[in-house]
Amino acid sequence: MNEKGTTPTPNPSQEGSKQMTRVELLERSKRKPVLLVFLRHLGCAFCREALADLSRRRRDIEKLGAEIVLVHMAEPGQWAPFIAKYGLQDALAISDPGKELYRAFELKRGTLRQLLGLKVWLRGIGAGIFQGHWQGIPKGDPWQMPGAFLLKDGEVKTAYRHQYASDRPHYVGIVCEGCGIKA
């Protein structure tokens, strides 16, 4: 963070990703709750699974009044063709290859166990074989852990920081918790 309390993001050079700071995201949440989802690298099977989950639950999330904002580490030109596979190309996306927002939201780099432990391998097999979310070539830091946050009224209302790369958040539950809605 700089002296103004903002965390700058890289200036995207192509369509598909925007530039936004933590302060701007919190300001945006004063108009409408924001489900802020930080992804791992684009080659990650669990990143692909998360996008498929968000795509499936998008209508439910939006009915609750929230908008989905995605943060990724890829260059904007890599993002557009990748996200189109999940039907989320119109969701606001923030390209953060320098991981400034990841740090601002206290998302850490994972340990070997968090990224490659037995639990992760078993879930990875399930995500790959049974759901078709195969591991690809990393585009971003393969050690970066993901997370999801509900921002509302200028504050972080709910924070979900993955303990393992294979964790599968309940995105609708995060929105309900952060908005004070009983599911």
PyMOL commands that set and color helices and strands:
alter all, ss='L'
color gray80, all
select helices_A, chain A and resi 22-28+45-63+76-84+100-104+112-116+118-130+171-179
alter helices_A, ss='H'
color red, helices_A
select strands_A, chain A and resi 34-38+67-72+92-95+147-152+155-161
alter strands_A, ss='S'
color yellow, strands_A
deselect
rebuild
show_as cartoon
